[in-house]
Amino acid sequence: MGIINSADASLSRDFSNPNWASYNRISYRSGFASDLGLAYQITKEQKYLDKGRQALLNLDVGDAPYDMDRAVALRGYALAYDWIQPGLSSTDDTPIRDKLARLADRTYRDLNGDGTKKTYVSFADYHGQAYPSVAIAGLALEDYTNPNRISLSSGPEDWTKAGTDYLFVNDELHTYNRPLISYGFDEESGKHLLGSYKTYVIDDLLWWFQVYSVHYDKNMLEDYPVAKKIVTSELWETLPNGYMNNYVTSGNTLETYQRGILSLLNDQEKGEMLRYLDQTKGDTLLPYSRENDLAPTKLLYIVYENYNGISRESPEWTSHLDEDAIYQVFRGDWEEDADWLSLVTFDVESNSNRDSAHHDQLSIEYYSRGDLLLADAGETKHVLDTYYGQYGVHHNSIQIEDPQTPFATSFWADSQARGVYKGDAGGIDTSVTVDTVIQTPWIKGIAASETITDLIGDDWSTKNTLASPIHYTRTVLYPKDDYFVIVDRLESDKEWIYRNVFRPSSLTISPTKDKNGDKKYVESEIGHVKGSLTLNDDSYGWLSLPYKRETETGITTNSVTWETTNPYRKPVQLNLFSVPASEIYITKHVGRIAGYAAASEVFLPVLYLRNRPAEELFRITVLASGYLNEMDKKTEELPVTGNGNAIRVGSSANTDTIYSGTGDATFDIFKTDAGTVFFRQPKNSADYYCMLSGGTYLRKNGDDLIGISKTDAGMEITVHMPKNTIQRITRDGMPYTNFKETNGGSAVKIISDKTNAAFEIYSKKQTAHIIVSDEGGLSGPSRTVTPTGIIRDRYPADQNAGGFTFSLISGCIIILAGWYVRRE
């Protein structure tokens, strides 16, 4: 058993010797001490007690070159003390408690530099690890009263606050008036702000969450709900195949630390997490990736139970859309080839360049049919120029050119286009506001906006301030079908050249050659994603292009096709159709995909859909994917009379018409003054589905269909229906009665105190599903729905399966160490 073997290796160590040849730092020494303590509790053998006692009596011996050494050592020695303490004499116990208290006091003072660093927070590298360690010591010494009057500036109550009030409510050790956890995690969703830096702190948090829960006979995940969000975020944010997304520093890796918190979940939550772990633990789908299982072995021995009787279940929810979150995810279902699309909506001051200067606002990643078909570059840091994925070329977002005073050609992309400047460690420069979240049975959507005043300058850390701001709204729609609609509305009082950036990709790659960490790669050693590109029905040899040179293809088109073979060896096709038709520029660049190390940093094509200089752009892009034999959609551009663009998407089941523009416009059989319209007409049915945003009317075939007028109290919506057939109406899924038939019974007028709402009008001959909004772009109803399954009210009763027990933290955590304990 690993724990016993580790303890045995320390039996020959002399902890009183201050000059070990190796592992002399107190952070290492404390780990050896905790090995001995747990081995003693498992075996009750005197040799482990004796050696553990020696380690604790010398806990102040060893090197501590960094504050982090003390933080790590404090947790290790606090655990070791609790496990060894039942075998200590009072003669030994007293000096050990004093030494541990001195270490806790010093570590607590380190948290803000003894009062000199109240404006400095480094969450991933230090504070996110240190606060939980200090709190664990606070519980280990909860009854410590300093009987020998040693010099201390703090005590157990202060130390415990580091892991409770200061971590989750308000960090009074610093001056920002916010909880420490908010510097590492999005409090709304639980997603880590920096991506893969979650690995720096998750083991510390697992220890603390378990120690707190059993010590107080309460559940940390219920007392502080953000804790549960943190340790369950992988359920909703990972790709359908179980691998992580590429947000900021994340890579397509497997994250399987959750075994360390299963005991704190109720049975339904356990079932959802176990399903996730069954899918990910030990998976080898991506041969150049890796698994990060950071649940500490000693912790698993204590808390990991037999879960064979727990039914594995998919969550009841699918998408995770939240108007206050930094990251949004659409998900079709829980199969490995489901549709999935993410959207970055960052709005947190993190004091970090890693996330704030990763210029990716409103960028997407898109997965479908078992493959990641549009990928963020992630953190490219091994090959060629090692740009760390910060620039506009690295994200499926937008870029902008100035036609009057062109920007200098960039060294990172050979381009005069610039991405939006997100911010830096000093703060967010371009913040995103989520205007609307739509979750109805027939469509999901989100509209988010930003005001662009600055673009990336000479490099990632500088900015170009625009002569005139640009208001940008990106809307993502996912109708109850298998495709996505992206509506990009850019408006300014100055002409710009707007570009949409798309990065076709695949999890099937030819890997970059392994050079054992040597970054001196040449182009011939760089791998590539496996995929073929078609522009306007003509194949385009993107792989033969020179690295990083922007290439004008000379092609203007609506249609881009990307074909690849997914990791399950099935051919997949992505059809990207966008209006207006655009000039296509291509750059062969580098992105990290299908893993985390150098092997996964490979070439892929970067497509720019470039428009002519204009003050406004109303772009509609359809992403439709399928296996080669299942493509069922026909997409075409519709002529528009007025200012805007329109698309028709036809399938065997529905005809969808999508429009975005401004002012009065006519397209196909419709006329409107709305900013955005989505209209679905099922085949062989009089029912219809309509989303109307920012206008006053929609006409179909010359006849009035929907009319909207604002009132002081809200709005009135007039819907024309078959005469005298209205049966009932719902608003936002609930029965609604504030309506009356009008126009001789051929219309119904709905009086609503909401200016954003979803209505269903049921008649004897037709059902109309209508979403209305008073916003100018698409802003839909403010119907933010928190997915069930992330936070629940239930907590299972304590279980007792026999076996022997012993204490962790003052006799409060019970180790169920009978037949079902996993021993590693």
Secondary structure, DSSP 4 states (H G I P E B T S, - for coil): -HHHHHHHHHTT--TT-S--SSS-BHHHHHHHHHHHHHHHHHH--HHHHHHHHHHHHTTT-SB--SHHHHHHHHHHHHHHHHHHGGG--HHHHHHHHHHHHHHHHHHHHHTTTTTT-TT---IIIIIHHHHHHHHHHHHHTTT---TT----S--HHHHHHHHTIIIII--TTSSSSS-GGGGTB-TTT--BTTSTTHHHHHHHHHHHHHHHHHHTTS-HHHHSHHHHHHHHHHHHHS-TTS----STT--S-EE-GGGGGGGGS-HHHHHHHHHHHHHHTT--SSTT--EE--S-HHHHHHH----TTSPP---S---B--TT-SEEEEES-SSTT--EEEEE------S-HHHHTS--TT-EEEEETTEEEE-------SSTT--TT-SGGGSBSEEEE-SSSPPPPPTTTS-S-EEB--EETTEESS--EEEEEEE-SSEEEEEEEEEEEEEE-SSTT-EEEEEEEEEEEEEEEEESSSEEEEEEEEEEEEEEEEEEEE-B--S-EEPPPP-TT-----GGG--EE-EEEEETTEEE-GGGSPBT--EEEEEEEEEEEEEEE-TTS-EEEEEEEEEEEEEEEEEEEEEE-SSSSGGGEEEEEEEEEEPPSEEEEEEEEEEEEEETTT---EEEEE-EEEEEEEEEEE-SSEEEEEEEEEEEEEETTEEE--SEEEEEEETT-S-EEEEEES-SEEEETTEEEEEEEE-SSSEEEEEE-STT-EEEEEETTEEE--EEEEGGGTEEEEEES-SEEEEEEEESS-EEEEEEE-SSSS-------PPTTSS-S--PPP----S----STTTTS----STT----
